[in-house]
Each structure stands twice: as structure tokens, then as C-alpha cells.
Amino acid sequence: MRRVLIWAGVGMLLSAPGAAGQESPPRPNLLLIFVDDLGYGDLSVHGCREIETPHIDRLARSGLRCTQGYVCSPYCSPSRAGLLTGRYPTRFGHEFNPHVGEEGKLGLPLSEKTLADSLRSAGYATACIGKWHLGFARPYHPQNRGFDFFYGFLVGAHNFRLKKEAKPLFRTSQSENMIYRGEQVEPTEGFLTDLLTEEAIRFIEQHKNRPWFVYLSYNAVHTPLEVPDGLEKRLSRPIEDPQRRAYLLLLLNLDDAIGRLQAYLAKAGLDRKTLVIFLSDNGGSGQKPYLAYNAARNDPLRGYKGQVLEGGIRVPFFWVWPGVLPAGQTYDRPIISLDILPTACHLAGVPVPANADGVNLWPYLRGEKAGDPHEALYWRFGPQKAIRQGDWMLVDWRDFSKRTNSGWELYHLGRGPGQKQ
């Protein structure tokens, strides 16, 4: 590791959108699965030995597993803002979560066009199911941001065990029993991960004869660590830490949900007509007592949610389209969640917004184009900053326990993923 002193500020640069003229197959359906606070090292496909995640593993092995896949922010709301716009959230002032007391006027700026806007203009049926976290007031509601249908919650977290008779409680950080169908709260019963999965399958079934886009934004495995019944017997070994045990059980439930989605797509004959993209919104929150600690592990990466170290921004990231994308392979060049919008627009046959920072990855994922899709990748989260170019990463990260920044540090990622030298 080498410390360097930076005298000049580093500005955000536009990445050139990918080539729009590449040939593509018939327009796919798009299932975008965005999970919450998943630890990089907590999937068995990534080496976890405490539990097996067979369905997520099978999804990863059915397509391309991107070993250097990043999100644009180490935090919930700005990561979502970048995902759905294809732009660095710093560009439009969305670096943090909406604040308490300002719920009515904060959200994804209305000037920003979303992926749902673009795909709906191409004739896609569009649904947002799960966690929104991009504004609470009506102008920011998903059904005013390109989505035909919304089922889920508007804030940053939600309880999992739902009871019809329970009183709804709104809080910016975590609401309870406030599940919306459209713009109305709907009393409901069940475990939230299962309910979101059922709604996604129902929407797809209703629209399977036309192109569809489902943004399935699970709140698992974010806190609260509420555990579904009947799963503890599936742990292969005792887990002494009660928070870690609850987290792993919540992950098992999420894995089962992914399995149900895969089974439905295959049975309905939609698996070969659907591009499935799976990733987490940021790294796992594994540093007590900060940022909704959920006992996740980001091994072998360094850092956690809320930090611009690799453990906060490098995530499980899979692209799956049977018969079209290669299966059982890895893609080892750096990519970022911003690339999803340009790639999806290309496949849907709609123009990529001129201000997008992401790149159309299609020719890269298909092996038709070599080299890195991006000249460089950038992050800013409050006082924290990071730049990756090639195998080099320059980072000024926040140590929450000391409440100080590290100062600029330069790492060569080719010498190991733990940012040690």
C-alpha cells in the first residue's frame, strides 16, 4: 500500500456509452433482482461454508458471474438512484438517503429519466416490487416514475413478519405493516420475501404475452433480522452468534425465493426469453454497531456498507440468459450497476439517454469486444472518494470507529482483493 497526497480535486468524467449498432437477439423480458446488504462472502458460490445457497449458485452458474462487478454507491438510496438512471447519483445531488423530516420534498429528482420510463416507451409492461427508497411523496411514487405497477414499501427498511390486524407505522428508516399496492396501503399476512416473490410471479404471468420488466427489489437481507419459521434445521453447523444465525436464515429464505422464480420461468417457457440480472445494492453491513448491522461478511474483500472500500461497493453480480449468454463462465473486467440501463435500452431497441454514464455491455458480455468497458470508475459518498483505473484503485475512505477519513491510499487490486498493498 502506498499513501499519496492529492493536491487537485478529481472531477467526475462521463463514460462514453457503448456502441449502439451491435446486433442483438429479439427483445428479452428483463427481471432485475436487487437484493439488500448482501455480504460478498455469504454465498456458497463465493466460498461460504456456513450455509448452502443452491438456487442463487445455480443462477450464477447459468450465466456470467461478474467477478469485478460494482455498484455506484455503498449506500441504499443512492445505489438505487444510479441503478435506475444509469448515472452517477452525485451528478444530480442524490448521495444520501432521504432525511427524516424532509420526506415530502426529497427523492429521485423529477428531472431524471428512469429505466422504467425507457422500457415502457418501448411497449414493456413495467413493475416495481419491493423496496423503493427513492422518495415518499406522490410525485416520487414508482407509478409516477415509469412503473405501471407497484407493490412494496417506500422507505429504507420494513419488517418481514406481516399481520393483517397490525397497525401501520411510518418511519423513514423502517416502516412496519405499510405495504402498498399502488398508492394504497394494503393490510396483508405473511413473510415479506415470500409475498414479494408471489407478486412478481403474478405480474409476469399476467403479462407473459408481451415484453415485461420487473424490478424486484428485495429488502432481504437488510435488518430487521426477522426469521421465517422452519429454516433453522437446515443449518449445516451451529451458529453461535444470534445475529449471524438470523442473517443466514434470512438468506436461506431469499435463496428459496430465487429458486421459485427460476422454477416458474422454466415452467412458463420464459427462461429463454428473459434476461435475469442479480446484484446487491451495496456490500454487507458487517461492522458493529454501524449502518443497520446485519452480521454479513464480505470476505475476501475489505470494508463494509457505507465505505468506498471494495467491501462496500463490489457485489455479487450475475447476468443470465440461457441460450444467448454463455453459461458457467466468469466475466473478469470491471463493470458497474450504471451499465444495466444502457444495456437494457440497447436490447429493447430504445435510445440510450445521452447523459448516461453507464456503458452498453452487450458486446463485452458476448465476447464481441475486448478490453475494459470503462476507462475509469468513480465513487463519492460524502467525504469519501474512490477511483478505479485498470487494476489501480485510489481511495479516501471513512473509518467509522475512529470517525476519521484515511487520507488518500493507492492499491493495486491485481495483488489481491483485500486492498492490502
Sequence and secondary structure as in RCSB ss.txt:
>XXXX:A:sequence
MRRVLIWAGVGMLLSAPGAAGQESPPRPNLLLIFVDDLGYGDLSVHGCREIETPHIDRLARSGLRCTQGYVCSPY
CSPSRAGLLTGRYPTRFGHEFNPHVGEEGKLGLPLSEKTLADSLRSAGYATACIGKWHLGFARPYHPQNRGFDFF
YGFLVGAHNFRLKKEAKPLFRTSQSENMIYRGEQVEPTEGFLTDLLTEEAIRFIEQHKNRPWFVYLSYNAVHTPL
EVPDGLEKRLSRPIEDPQRRAYLLLLLNLDDAIGRLQAYLAKAGLDRKTLVIFLSDNGGSGQKPYLAYNAARNDP
LRGYKGQVLEGGIRVPFFWVWPGVLPAGQTYDRPIISLDILPTACHLAGVPVPANADGVNLWPYLRGEKAGDPHE
ALYWRFGPQKAIRQGDWMLVDWRDFSKRTNSGWELYHLGRGPGQKQ
>XXXX:A:secstr
 EE    S           S     S  EEEEEEESS  GGGSGGGT  SS  HHHHHHHHTSEEETTEE S SS
HHHHHHHHHHTS GGGGT  S   TT TTT BS TT   HHHHHHHTT EEEEEEE  SBSSGGGSGGGTT SEE
EEESSS B SEE TTS  B  SS BBS  EETTEE    EEHHHHHHHHHHHHHHHTTTS EEEEEE  TTSSS 
   TT GGG SS   SHHHHHHHHHHHHHHHHHHHHHHHHHHTT GGGEEEEEEESS    STTSSS      TT
S   TTSSSHHHHB  EEEE TTTS SSEEE S EEGGGHHHHHHHHHT    TT  S   HHHHTTSS S S S
 EEEEETTEEEEEETTEEEEE EETTTTEE   EEEEGGG TT   
